[in-house]
């Protein structure tokens, strides 16, 4: 006997009989044309309805029904396992080389088993699946365009590595799966930490070592009910995101070398020409330095906090190690980016002048007072300036390492939301609320200040490199360097600013004359 069909069930009285009947109705023919023996195993998971009674009159030696495990304290109570543990317990009952795992409300076509077993023609194939059709709880075709589950795509038929890349962004609608038992055991089985994303996780782990074959034909029916585990309820969204993050981080490690994502939100899809010029020179500098990079953009989102959260979500979907948020109304020298990348600290920002508010910079260094003398906190850099520890940092020129971003998401795991308007084509996507405005004790915090506050609350230090010159554009450009600003009095800064403007005018006249 080569194959077992296992069915974990909890309170499946309404559907279990049809599922078992479809499993027992397989026309399983071996290569020599003779019928081949297989078994069907139903493992109950502390059902409180009449699930087992629904199968009591089936007289078929191929069927084995396994009741729940009793508690060891002598009571009649049964141990109810979690979703993953229930599936693994059912799988472990099979001792055959190949194991089909199906839901208690799903159905197999009669030729399912014969079709999938023909695909196991190599030891490199660890799983075979098929295309599903969808049914409701009554077994009728399920058609509901408002159900986001029906919008989840089917997996394409691709080579192993390409299929894994496609699965990077989330699960897809596989049909009922049959596994090579030896490979499943070798991979550690279903992981309890993955929750109801156990199937997405096992697909990714299989694809690390083995092939997955997909038969491009409908061979099963999957039941879509509003009370089953595939129907995500609003209260389950935070837990879903935790499972998602766990699976993704294990399956897709970031680049071993520095790889930078430069991310910018564009209001009304516009950028200042100075921004574009700075970006071109920066990308050229990174390429010459051998640093991999990619650009992330959100166009036309008037909610800057949502746009930044979307950019971070897109960054986490890449293999980049560092994220650099830059506003579209700024100008900088490529050396500014180089300086930020050289700091080992997890979060380092540049400080830039506010528009229409000369002598004020975005970002606030921490100040300590000792013996009545106030001073900045930080450590000296090789150019004579200091890296300053910050109370808050501005999100307009901010470099963050992936480790800090993931730690924030893990700590504030319940602060997540779904917004289908945030990114086209990613309906149902869950976002961590990294940036948001808040009012605390009657004090309003902008999205950058609130992000800084929450980062500091979990023990992540913030830093400002003050010796970076940024020009911030509005009706004109405001250029500033916090290091120079700290060292010089306001009168001298005003004089320097006047001289810069005069030199700029002379430069323009010389260009015109040439």
C-alpha positions in Angstrom: 0.0 0.0 0.0 1.5 3.3 -1.1 -0.9 6.0 -0.1 -3.1 7.2 2.8 -5.7 9.9 2.8 -5.9 11.6 6.2 -8.8 13.8 7.4 -8.5 15.8 10.6 -11.9 16.9 11.9 -13.5 19.0 14.6 -17.3 19.2 14.7 -17.6 18.2 11.1 -20.8 16.2 11.4 -22.4 18.1 8.5 -19.7 17.4 6.0 -17.5 14.5 7.1 -19.6 11.8 5.5 -19.4 13.4 2.0 -15.6 13.9 2.4 -15.0 10.3 3.4 -17.3 9.0 0.7 -15.3 11.0 -1.9 -12.0 9.6 -0.5 -13.3 6.0 -0.6 -14.6 6.5 -4.2 -11.1 6.8 -5.7 -10.5 4.9 -8.9 -6.9 4.2 -7.9 -5.3 2.2 -10.7 -1.6 1.1 -10.6 0.7 1.3 -13.6 -0.2 -2.3 -14.5 -3.9 -1.4 -14.8 -4.9 -3.2 -11.6 -6.7 -1.5 -8.7 -4.4 -0.4 -6.0 -5.1 -0.5 -2.3 -5.1 2.7 -0.2 -6.4 3.7 3.2 -8.5 6.6 4.6 -7.8 7.8 8.2 -10.2 10.1 10.0 -8.7 11.7 13.2 -11.2 13.4 15.5 -10.2 16.4 17.4 -12.5 16.6 20.4 -15.7 17.0 18.5 -18.7 17.8 20.5 -21.3 17.0 17.8 -22.0 13.7 16.2 -19.0 13.6 13.8 -18.0 10.0 14.6 -21.6 8.8 14.6 -22.0 10.1 11.0 -19.4 7.5 10.0 -20.6 4.6 12.2 -22.4 2.7 9.4 -19.6 2.7 6.9 -18.3 -0.9 6.5 -15.2 -0.5 4.6 -11.9 -2.0 5.8 -10.0 0.8 4.1 -11.5 3.3 6.6 -9.9 3.9 10.0 -11.5 6.3 12.5 -9.3 7.5 15.3 -11.1 9.2 18.3 -9.6 12.1 20.3 -6.9 11.5 22.9 -8.3 11.4 26.4 -6.9 13.4 29.3 -4.7 11.5 31.7 -6.6 12.6 34.8 -9.2 9.9 34.5 -11.9 12.2 33.2 -13.9 11.7 30.1 -12.6 15.0 28.7 -10.7 15.0 25.4 -7.7 17.0 24.4 -8.5 19.6 21.7 -5.5 20.3 19.6 -4.7 23.5 17.7 -5.1 23.6 14.0 -1.5 22.7 13.2 -1.2 20.1 15.9 -4.5 18.5 14.6 -3.2 18.3 11.0 0.1 16.9 12.2 -1.5 14.3 14.4 -3.6 13.1 11.5 -0.5 13.0 9.3 1.5 11.0 11.8 -1.1 8.2 11.8 -0.2 7.4 8.2 2.7 5.0 7.6 2.6 4.8 3.8 5.1 6.5 1.5 2.6 9.1 0.3 0.0 11.0 2.4 -2.9 13.1 1.1 -4.2 15.7 3.6 -7.8 17.0 3.1 -10.2 19.0 5.1 -13.4 17.5 6.6 -15.5 19.7 4.3 -13.6 19.2 1.1 -14.2 16.6 -1.7 -11.9 14.6 -3.9 -12.7 13.8 -7.6 -12.7 10.0 -8.3 -9.5 10.3 -10.4 -7.6 12.5 -7.9 -5.4 9.8 -6.4 -4.5 8.2 -9.7 -3.6 11.6 -11.2 -1.4 12.8 -8.5 0.5 9.5 -7.9 1.6 9.6 -11.5 3.4 12.8 -10.8 5.7 11.3 -8.2 8.1 10.1 -10.9 11.2 11.4 -9.1 12.6 11.5 -5.6 12.9 15.3 -6.1 9.1 15.7 -6.1 7.9 16.1 -2.5 4.3 17.4 -3.1 1.7 17.2 -5.8 -1.3 19.4 -5.9 -4.1 20.3 -8.4 -6.5 23.1 -9.3 -9.5 23.4 -7.0 -13.1 24.4 -7.5 -15.0 26.1 -4.7 -18.2 24.9 -3.0 -20.3 26.2 -0.2 -21.3 24.4 3.0 -24.1 22.6 1.0 -21.8 21.4 -1.7 -23.1 23.9 -4.3 -20.7 26.0 -6.4 -19.5 29.0 -4.4 -19.6 32.3 -6.3 -19.2 35.4 -4.2 -17.1 38.3 -5.7 -17.2 40.1 -2.4 -15.3 37.3 -0.7 -11.6 38.2 -0.9 -10.7 34.5 -0.7 -12.0 34.1 -4.3 -9.5 36.7 -5.4 -6.5 34.8 -4.2 -4.6 33.6 -7.3 -3.9 30.1 -8.3 -0.2 29.1 -8.2 1.5 29.2 -11.6 3.3 26.1 -12.9 7.0 27.2 -12.6 10.4 25.7 -11.7 11.1 25.4 -8.0 13.0 28.6 -7.4 10.7 30.7 -9.5 7.6 29.3 -7.8 9.2 30.2 -4.4 9.7 33.8 -5.6 6.1 34.1 -6.6 5.0 32.8 -3.1 7.1 35.5 -1.4 4.1 37.8 -1.3 1.7 35.4 0.3 -0.3 32.1 -0.1 -2.1 31.0 -3.2 -5.0 28.6 -3.8 -3.5 25.2 -4.1 -5.9 22.3 -4.3 -5.7 19.2 -2.0 -2.1 18.2 -1.6 -0.4 14.8 -1.5 3.0 14.7 0.2 6.0 12.4 0.1 6.0 11.3 3.7 9.8 11.0 4.0 10.3 14.5 2.8 7.6 15.9 5.1 9.3 14.3 8.1 12.7 15.5 7.0 11.4 19.1 6.9 10.0 18.8 10.4 6.3 18.5 9.5 3.8 21.3 10.0 5.1 24.1 12.3 2.8 25.0 15.2 4.2 28.6 15.1 2.6 29.2 11.7 -1.0 28.9 12.8 -3.5 28.7 9.9 -0.7 29.6 7.5 0.7 26.1 7.9 0.2 25.3 4.2 2.0 28.4 3.0 4.9 27.6 5.3 5.2 24.0 4.2 5.2 25.0 0.5 8.1 27.4 1.1 10.1 24.8 3.1 9.5 22.1 0.5 10.7 24.5 -2.3 14.0 25.0 -0.5 14.9 21.4 -1.3 12.3 19.7 -3.5 9.9 20.2 -6.3 6.2 20.8 -6.1 4.1 19.5 -9.1 0.8 21.2 -9.9 -1.7 19.4 -12.1 -3.4 22.0 -14.3 -6.8 20.4 -13.9 -9.6 20.6 -11.3 -9.4 17.4 -9.2 -11.0 18.5 -5.9 -13.6 20.8 -4.4 -12.6 23.2 -1.5 -15.3 24.4 0.8 -15.4 28.1 1.5 -17.5 28.8 4.6 -17.6 31.9 6.7 -16.9 29.8 9.9 -13.9 27.9 8.6 -10.2 28.8 9.2 -9.8 30.4 5.7 -12.4 33.1 6.6 -10.3 35.7 8.4 -12.3 37.6 11.0 -11.3 41.2 12.0 -10.2 40.0 15.5 -7.8 37.6 13.9 -5.9 40.1 11.8 -3.1 40.8 14.4 -2.5 37.0 14.8 -2.6 36.5 11.0 0.1 39.2 10.7 2.3 37.5 13.3 2.0 34.2 11.4 2.8 36.0 8.2 5.9 37.7 9.5 7.2 34.4 11.1 6.8 32.5 7.8 8.2 35.2 5.6 11.3 35.9 7.7 12.2 32.2 7.9 11.7 31.6 4.2 13.2 34.7 2.8 16.4 35.9 4.5 17.7 39.4 3.7 20.8 39.9 1.5 24.0 38.9 3.2 25.6 42.1 2.0 24.4 45.7 2.4 21.4 46.3 0.1 19.6 49.6 0.2 16.0 50.4 -0.5 15.5 54.1 -1.2 11.8 54.9 -0.6 9.9 58.0 -1.2 6.2 59.0 -0.9 5.0 61.3 -3.7 2.0 63.5 -3.1 0.2 64.0 -6.4 2.9 61.9 -8.1 5.2 64.9 -8.3 8.9 65.3 -7.4 11.2 68.3 -7.3 13.8 68.3 -10.0 16.5 68.7 -7.4 15.3 65.5 -5.8 15.6 63.7 -9.1 19.0 65.0 -9.8 20.2 64.0 -6.3 18.7 60.6 -6.6 20.5 59.9 -10.0 23.9 60.9 -8.5 23.2 58.8 -5.4 22.3 55.7 -7.4 25.4 56.2 -9.6 27.5 56.5 -6.4 26.0 53.3 -4.9 26.6 51.3 -8.1 30.2 52.4 -8.3 30.7 51.5 -4.7 29.3 48.0 -5.3 26.2 48.5 -3.1 23.0 46.9 -4.4 20.0 49.2 -4.3 16.4 49.5 -5.5 13.8 52.2 -5.5 10.4 52.0 -3.8 7.7 54.6 -4.5 4.2 55.4 -3.4 2.5 57.8 -5.8 -0.5 60.0 -5.2 -1.3 59.1 -1.5 -2.3 62.3 0.3 -2.0 60.5 3.7 1.8 60.6 4.4 1.6 58.3 7.4 -0.2 55.6 5.3 2.3 56.1 2.4 5.2 55.5 4.8 3.6 52.4 6.2 3.1 51.1 2.7 6.7 51.8 1.8 7.9 49.9 4.9 5.7 47.0 4.0 7.1 47.0 0.5 10.6 47.1 1.9 9.9 44.1 4.1 8.8 42.2 1.0 12.3 42.7 -0.5 15.7 41.2 0.5 17.1 44.7 1.3 18.9 45.1 4.6 18.5 48.9 5.0 15.7 51.4 4.2 16.3 55.0 3.5 13.2 57.2 3.6 13.6 60.5 1.6 11.0 63.1 1.0 10.5 64.2 -2.6 11.1 67.9 -1.9 14.7 67.6 -0.8 18.2 68.0 -2.3 21.3 66.3 -1.0 24.8 65.3 -2.0 25.5 61.5 -2.5 27.9 61.7 0.4 25.0 62.3 2.7 23.7 58.8 1.9 27.2 57.3 2.2 27.5 58.8 5.7 24.2 57.4 6.9 25.1 53.9 5.6 28.5 53.9 7.4 27.0 54.2 10.9 26.5 50.9 12.7 23.6 52.3 14.7 20.2 50.9 13.6 18.4 54.2 13.1 20.2 57.3 12.0 18.7 60.4 10.4 19.8 63.7 8.9 18.3 66.9 10.2 17.0 69.4 7.6 15.7 72.9 8.0 11.9 73.4 8.2 10.4 75.3 5.3 9.8 79.0 6.1 11.3 78.5 9.6 15.1 79.3 9.3 17.2 78.3 12.3 14.9 75.4 13.1 15.6 71.8 12.1 13.5 68.7 11.9 14.6 66.3 14.6 15.5 67.0 18.2 18.8 65.8 19.8 18.6 64.7 23.4 20.1 67.1 25.9 21.6 66.2 29.3 22.1 68.6 32.2 25.0 68.1 34.6 26.1 70.6 37.3 23.8 73.2 35.6 25.4 72.8 32.2 23.4 71.4 29.3 25.0 69.4 26.6 24.2 67.1 23.7 24.5 63.3 24.1 26.5 61.3 21.6 29.9 60.4 20.5 32.5 62.1 18.3 33.0 61.2 14.7 36.2 61.2 12.6 35.4 64.5 10.9 35.1 66.3 14.3 31.4 66.4 14.4 29.3 64.2 16.8 26.7 61.6 16.2 23.9 62.9 18.4 21.4 60.7 20.3 17.9 62.0 19.5 14.6 62.5 21.2 12.9 62.3 17.9 14.0 62.0 14.2 12.5 63.3 11.0 11.2 60.8 8.5 12.3 62.9 5.5 15.9 61.6 5.5 15.9 58.5 7.7 17.9 55.3 7.4 16.7 52.3 9.3 18.1 48.7 9.5 15.7 45.8 9.0 16.4 44.6 12.5 14.9 47.7 14.1 11.8 47.6 11.8 11.1 44.0 12.6 11.6 44.5 16.3 9.0 47.4 16.2 6.6 45.1 14.3 7.0 42.3 16.8 6.5 44.5 19.8 3.5 46.4 18.5 2.0 43.3 16.8 -1.6 44.3 17.6 -1.2 47.7 15.9 -2.0 46.6 12.4 -4.7 47.4 9.9 -6.1 46.4 6.5 -6.5 49.1 3.9 -7.2 48.0 0.3 -6.6 51.6 -1.0 -3.0 51.6 0.2 -1.4 49.6 -2.6 -3.0 48.5 -5.8 -3.4 44.7 -6.3 -2.8 43.8 -2.6 -6.4 43.5 -1.3 -6.5 42.1 2.2 -2.9 43.0 2.9 -2.1 43.7 6.6 0.1 46.7 7.5 1.9 47.5 10.7 1.1 51.0 11.9 4.7 52.3 12.1 3.7 55.9 11.4 0.6 57.5 12.7 -0.5 60.8 14.4 -1.6 60.6 18.0 -2.8 62.8 20.8 -1.3 61.8 24.2 -2.1 63.8 27.4 -3.6 66.5 25.2 -0.3 66.8 23.2 -0.5 66.1 19.5 2.4 64.0 18.0 2.9 64.1 14.3 3.7 60.8 12.5 7.5 61.2 12.8 7.4 62.2 16.5 5.0 59.4 17.4 7.2 56.9 15.5 10.2 58.1 17.4 8.4 58.0 20.8 7.3 54.4 20.2 10.8 53.3 19.0 12.4 54.8 22.2 9.7 53.1 24.3 11.0 49.7 23.2 14.6 50.6 23.9 15.7 51.4 20.4 18.0 54.4 20.3 17.6 57.1 17.7 20.5 59.1 16.3 21.1 62.2 14.2 24.2 62.8 12.0 24.2 66.6 12.1 27.0 67.1 9.6 24.8 66.5 6.5 23.6 69.4 4.4 20.0 69.1 3.1 18.1 71.7 1.0 14.4 71.6 1.8 12.2 73.0 -1.0 8.9 74.9 -0.9 8.4 78.2 -2.6 12.2 78.3 -2.4 15.0 76.1 -1.1 16.1 76.2 2.6 19.5 74.8 3.0 20.9 73.8 6.3 23.5 71.8 8.2 22.7 71.1 11.9 26.4 70.7 12.8 27.2 74.2 11.5 24.1 75.5 13.1 25.1 74.2 16.5 28.6 75.6 16.3 27.8 79.1 15.1 25.6 81.9 16.5 22.5 83.0 14.6 24.1 86.2 13.4 27.0 84.4 11.8 24.7 81.9 10.2 22.6 84.7 8.7 25.8 86.2 7.3 26.8 82.9 5.8 23.4 82.5 4.3 23.7 85.9 2.7 27.1 85.1 1.3 25.8 81.8 -0.1 23.0 83.7 -1.9 25.4 86.3 -3.3 27.7 83.6 -4.6 24.8 81.8 -6.1 23.7 85.0 -7.9 27.3 85.5 -9.2 27.4 81.9 -10.4 24.1 82.3 -12.3 25.4 85.5 -14.0 28.6 83.8 -15.0 26.6 80.9 -16.5 24.4 83.3 -18.4 27.4 85.2 -19.7 29.1 82.0 -20.9 
